Amino acid sequence: MPAMDLRLESPLDMHLHLREGEMLTLVAPYSAAQMAGGVIMPNLVAPVDSLARVREYRAAIEAACDPHVFTPYMTLFFRDYIREELVAAKDEIIGVKLYPAGITTQSEAGVRDFDRIGATVALLEELDIPLLVHGETAGFVMDREEEFLAVYRWLAETFPRLRIVMEHITTAAAVEFLEKYDTIAATVTLHHLLITLDDVAGGLLRPDLFCKPIAKTPRDRKALRQAVFAGPPRLMFGSDSAPHPRDRKECVGCAAGIFSAPVALPALAGLFEEAGCLERLDGFVSANARRFYRLTPPAKTVRLEEKDWQVPEFFGSVRPFLAGSRLRWSVAAASLAEE
């Protein structure tokens, strides 16, 4: 039986960490080779919270991705903005990213008092700039995302024209909540479709599977899979690929983050094939995001083929998700026109 080919039109990663400096140079090409574009997270050591910072960071990303065709869709780190700042930035950003203070990597400058964010959120609604949210409270780690649903409810009902993205949802409750408001979309990661907390800490602790939000229960994973495989229009792929060097992973105070960029599309193809819905993968990794964000990404066709390969143990100083595993799909080619 001949091997199958799978073609994806302008695949997009709607939640991506590319870091800075040498790490940016190392990891960015793995996303750029597979994707037509990605939504770039702004939680750098010095947050991307001005138009000047957006332009500076975008230029660094474009240089790191060359010669691949890849559009970095930039975000601003949420703070109190005045209207003039957002008007000036609107055409150069895809949205504003809100982090609760201290809830994840380099989010110390995030929101501490949600009663004080209304003026800026109202401007986002007026200017039709999407609000991207890391939706966790500071409560018990397994309950944080479900507790944050009250904030999403307040946002959706107080600002009914605001487009909101629930980033990297992990729970059955979040899946159910998504159906309540047409203005809310959500991203789902590869790793939350594959692992549970038992994989992280059920035996010896596996630091490379530690992430925020933390992986949840088998019931939650089942709910995520059922939702994604059903193909609803407001669920989008966002890898939350977040690399850390070995000294940040194998240490006291292990950093949260999973580096999944090199395996994103091949592993997703295997998952969707196993579920018998390979034809819905294109919607998850491209069409849904284009529709919700009103994007026209580069016309880049990525071809996957049934070709067995082993994921390397390391890419430079970074251990990838599924390191050492064998995947049956691989990226064969990317082109700007249909072959």
C-alpha positions in Angstrom: 0.0 0.0 0.0 1.6 3.4 -1.0 2.4 5.9 1.7 -0.1 8.7 2.2 0.6 12.4 1.8 -1.2 15.1 3.8 -1.3 18.8 2.7 -2.0 21.6 5.2 -2.8 25.1 3.9 -1.0 27.8 5.9 -0.8 26.0 9.2 -0.6 28.4 12.2 0.7 28.1 15.8 -1.6 30.5 17.7 0.5 30.4 21.0 4.2 30.4 20.7 7.2 31.3 22.9 10.4 32.1 21.0 12.5 33.6 23.8 15.4 35.9 23.0 19.1 35.9 22.0 20.7 32.5 21.4 17.6 30.6 22.4 15.5 32.5 19.8 18.1 31.7 17.1 18.0 28.0 18.1 14.3 27.4 18.3 12.6 29.8 15.9 13.5 27.9 12.7 11.7 24.8 13.9 8.4 26.7 14.0 9.1 28.6 10.8 9.8 25.4 8.9 6.4 23.9 9.7 4.1 27.0 10.1 3.0 29.9 8.0 2.9 32.1 11.1 2.6 32.1 14.9 1.2 34.3 17.7 4.2 35.4 19.6 4.0 35.7 23.4 5.3 38.9 24.9 6.5 37.7 28.4 10.2 38.3 27.8 12.5 39.3 30.7 11.5 42.9 29.8 7.9 42.5 28.7 6.9 43.5 25.1 4.7 46.4 26.3 5.2 49.2 23.7 5.1 49.5 20.0 8.9 50.1 19.9 9.4 46.8 21.7 7.0 45.0 19.3 9.0 46.3 16.3 12.3 45.4 17.9 11.2 41.9 18.8 9.5 41.2 15.4 12.7 42.2 13.6 14.7 39.8 15.7 12.3 37.0 15.0 12.2 37.6 11.3 16.0 37.5 11.2 16.0 34.2 13.2 13.4 32.6 10.9 15.1 33.6 7.6 14.9 32.1 4.9 11.6 30.4 5.9 8.3 32.1 5.1 6.8 32.8 8.5 4.8 35.7 9.8 5.2 36.5 13.5 1.9 37.8 14.8 2.9 40.1 17.6 1.2 40.7 20.9 1.5 43.4 23.6 1.9 42.5 27.2 -1.2 43.7 29.1 -0.8 46.9 31.2 -2.8 50.1 31.5 -2.7 51.5 28.0 -4.1 54.9 26.8 -6.1 55.0 23.6 -3.4 56.6 21.5 -0.9 53.8 22.3 -3.4 51.1 21.2 -4.4 53.1 18.1 -0.8 53.4 17.1 -0.1 49.6 17.7 -3.4 48.2 16.3 -2.1 47.4 12.8 1.1 45.8 14.0 -0.3 43.5 16.7 -2.8 40.6 16.7 -3.9 41.2 20.3 -3.0 42.0 23.9 -1.9 39.2 26.2 -3.1 39.2 29.8 -1.2 37.3 32.5 -2.2 37.2 36.1 0.9 38.4 38.0 3.4 35.7 38.8 1.3 32.9 37.5 3.8 31.6 34.9 7.2 32.3 33.4 8.2 36.0 33.4 4.7 37.2 34.3 5.6 39.2 37.4 4.5 42.4 35.7 1.0 41.0 35.0 -2.4 41.9 36.5 -2.7 42.0 40.3 -6.1 43.6 40.6 -8.7 42.6 38.0 -11.0 45.4 39.3 -8.6 47.9 37.7 -8.4 46.5 34.1 -11.8 47.7 32.8 -10.6 50.9 31.1 -8.0 49.2 29.0 -10.3 46.2 28.2 -13.0 48.7 27.1 -10.4 50.2 24.7 -9.6 46.8 23.3 -13.3 46.2 22.7 -13.8 49.6 21.0 -10.8 49.1 18.7 -11.5 45.5 18.0 -8.2 44.2 19.4 -8.5 40.6 20.7 -7.7 39.9 24.4 -5.6 36.8 24.9 -5.7 35.4 28.4 -3.6 33.0 30.5 -6.6 32.0 32.5 -5.5 30.8 36.0 -6.0 32.0 39.5 -3.5 31.7 42.3 -5.5 28.9 44.0 -4.8 25.2 44.3 -2.9 24.2 41.1 -5.5 21.7 39.8 -8.4 24.2 40.3 -6.8 27.3 39.0 -8.2 27.2 35.4 -11.8 26.3 36.5 -11.7 29.1 39.1 -10.7 31.6 36.4 -13.9 30.9 34.4 -15.6 33.5 36.5 -13.3 36.1 35.1 -14.0 35.0 31.5 -17.7 35.2 32.3 -17.3 38.8 33.6 -15.2 39.7 30.5 -17.7 38.2 28.0 -20.8 39.8 29.6 -19.3 43.2 30.4 -17.6 43.6 27.0 -19.9 41.7 24.6 -18.1 42.8 21.4 -14.6 41.9 22.7 -13.0 38.9 21.1 -11.4 36.8 23.8 -9.0 33.8 23.5 -8.8 31.4 26.4 -5.2 30.3 26.0 -4.1 26.6 26.4 -7.3 25.3 28.0 -6.8 22.0 29.8 -10.1 21.1 31.6 -13.5 19.6 30.8 -15.0 22.7 32.5 -13.2 25.0 30.0 -14.5 23.0 27.0 -18.0 23.3 28.3 -17.7 27.0 29.0 -16.4 27.7 25.5 -19.9 26.9 24.1 -21.6 29.7 26.1 -20.2 32.7 24.3 -19.7 33.2 20.5 -17.0 35.9 21.2 -14.7 33.4 23.0 -12.3 31.1 21.3 -9.6 28.8 22.8 -6.3 27.3 22.0 -5.3 23.8 22.8 -1.7 22.4 23.0 -0.3 19.2 21.6 0.9 18.1 25.0 -2.4 18.6 26.8 -3.9 16.3 24.2 -1.4 13.6 25.1 -0.4 13.7 28.7 -2.0 13.8 32.2 -0.6 14.7 35.6 0.3 11.0 36.0 2.8 11.3 33.2 4.4 14.3 34.9 4.6 13.0 38.5 3.0 9.5 38.7 6.5 7.9 38.9 9.8 9.6 38.9 9.3 13.3 38.3 9.7 14.2 34.6 10.7 17.9 34.5 10.4 18.1 30.7 6.6 17.5 31.0 6.1 20.2 33.7 4.2 23.1 32.2 1.7 25.8 33.1 -1.2 25.2 33.2 -0.2 21.8 34.6 -1.5 18.7 32.9 -4.8 17.5 34.4 -6.8 14.3 34.7 -7.6 11.6 32.1 -11.2 12.9 32.1 -10.0 16.4 31.2 -7.8 15.0 28.4 -10.7 13.0 27.1 -12.9 16.1 27.0 -10.2 18.1 25.2 -9.7 15.3 22.6 -13.4 14.9 22.0 -13.8 18.6 21.4 -10.8 19.0 19.2 -11.6 16.0 17.1 -15.2 17.1 16.6 -13.9 20.2 14.7 -15.7 23.1 16.4 -14.9 26.5 14.7 -13.5 28.3 17.8 -10.9 25.7 18.9 -7.5 26.5 17.5 -4.0 24.9 17.8 -1.6 26.8 20.0 1.5 24.8 20.8 2.6 26.8 23.8 6.0 25.6 22.8 8.2 27.1 25.5 11.9 26.0 25.5 14.2 26.1 28.5 17.9 25.0 28.6 18.9 22.0 30.7 20.0 24.1 33.7 16.5 25.5 34.0 14.8 22.1 33.8 17.1 19.9 35.8 17.4 22.0 38.9 15.7 23.1 42.1 12.8 25.3 41.0 12.3 23.6 37.6 11.0 26.1 35.0 7.6 25.4 33.4 7.5 24.8 29.7 7.5 22.1 27.0 9.4 22.5 23.7 7.1 20.9 21.2 7.7 23.0 18.0 9.8 20.3 16.2 7.1 17.6 16.6 3.9 19.7 16.4 2.5 18.8 13.0 3.7 15.2 12.8 2.4 14.4 16.2 -0.9 16.1 15.6 -1.3 14.2 12.3 -0.8 10.9 14.2 -3.4 11.9 16.8 -6.0 12.9 14.3 -5.3 9.8 12.1 -5.7 7.6 15.2 -9.1 9.3 15.9 -10.3 8.8 12.4 -10.6 12.5 11.6 -7.5 13.4 9.7 -9.6 15.6 7.4 -10.3 17.9 10.3 -6.6 18.7 11.1 -6.5 21.6 8.6 -9.3 23.3 10.4 -7.6 23.0 13.8 -4.2 24.2 12.7 -5.3 26.8 10.2 -8.9 27.6 9.1 -10.4 28.2 12.6 -7.7 30.7 13.5 -7.9 32.5 10.2 -11.7 32.9 10.7 -11.6 34.0 14.3 -8.7 36.4 14.0 -9.6 37.5 10.4 -6.1 36.6 9.1 -4.7 36.2 5.7 -1.5 34.3 6.3 1.2 33.5 3.7 -0.1 31.0 1.2 2.2 28.3 2.4 1.5 24.6 1.7 3.1 22.2 4.2 3.2 18.6 3.1 3.4 15.7 5.5 4.2 12.1 4.6 4.0 8.8 6.2 7.6 8.4 7.0 8.8 7.0 10.3 11.4 9.0 12.2 12.8 9.2 15.7 12.6 12.5 17.6 16.2 13.6 18.7 17.0 13.6 22.4 18.1 17.2 22.2 18.1 20.3 19.9 21.1 22.2 21.2 20.5 22.6 24.9 16.8 21.9 24.8 15.1 18.6 25.2 12.0 18.4 22.9 8.6 16.9 23.7 8.5 13.2 22.7 12.3 13.0 22.7 13.4 9.5 21.6 9.9 8.6 20.4 9.2 7.3 16.9 6.5 9.2 14.9 4.9 7.8 11.7 4.4 11.2 10.1 7.1 13.7 9.1 7.2 17.1 7.4 8.3 16.5 3.8 8.2 20.0 2.3 6.8 23.5 2.5 6.1 25.7 -0.5 4.4 28.9 -1.4 2.3 27.4 -4.0 0.5 24.1 -4.5 2.9 21.5 -5.9 
